[in-house]
Amino acid sequence: MIRHIVFFSVPDPANMDAVMSGLQILESIEHADKLEVIRNSKVDPWSDEIDIVVYGEFRDADALAAYKAHPKYQESISLVRHLRGLRISADFETKNP
């Protein structure tokens, strides 16, 4: 299994709902076994710069590649890129379900 986690900041709070809506398009892409777009609860006292988290689980590298090649992925990017600030992504393979 591959876990795909992307962290976003939204510099202008007025754009938060638009970024959430744009990223939630990703939840309808069928290649993910699990995909969630979630607002960061910001309970960590050391770091609060991340506003939104995209968390996904994929069967394998091919499923992740198909997800990233999907037209809805590109649609999401076009809606969100100009509104977001920081974007940090991590993909890792795990044997834990």
N, C-alpha and C positions, 0 to 999 in steps of 0.2 A: 504494500500500500504506500502511496505517496501522499503526504500531507502538504498542502499548499496554503501558506498564510501570507496575507498582504496587509500591511498597516498603512493607513492614510491619515494625513492631517488636512483640516479644512480651515485655511486662514481666516476666512470671513464667515462668522457664524450664520449669517443670512443665507449662505449657500448650503448649509448642512442637509436640509431636506432634499434639495436637488441632487446632491452627491449620493445620499442614501438611495434615492429613487433610481438614479443611474446605475449604481452598483447592484441593486436588487434585481436588475435584468439578468445578471449572471446566475441567479438561483433557478432560472428556467432552462438552463443548458443541461441537456440530458447526460452528458459524459461524466459528470461528477456523481459519485456514490452519495456524497453529502456536501452541501454547500450552504453556508450561512453568511449573511451580511449583518453585522452587529455593531451597535454603538459601544465604544469603550466605556466601561463603568468608571474609569479613572479613580480607582481606590488605592492605587500604588502611590505612596507619598513621594517617591523619587522621580516619577515620570508621568506627565500628563499631556504630552504633546500629540499623542495619537488619539484621533477622534473616532475612526471607523476601522473595523477589522473584517476582512474577508477570510473565512476559514473553509477550506475544501479538503475532501478526501477522494482520492482517485485510485482505481484498481491498479494502474501501472502508468509508465511514462507515455504510452500511446494514448491512453484516455486523457491525460493532462494535455498532451499536444493537440488532441482533437477539440478539447474544451477551448484552448487558446486560439484555435483556427476557426471557431464557430462565428458566424456573422453577428450573433448577439454579443459576443465578447468585444468585437470591433465597435458595435453600436454603443456599448457601455463606455468604452474608452473615449469615443467622440463626445459623449455627454459630460463626462467627468473630468477629463484631463485639464481643461482650462479653469476648473473651479477648485481643484485640489492643490495642496502644497506637497508635503513630503509623501513619498511612496516607497516603502521598503517591503521587499518580497523575499520569502524563504520557501524552498521546496526541499523536503527530505523524505527518504525512504524509511519505513518502519515496519517491523513485523508485529507490532502491537495492534490489535484491532480497535 
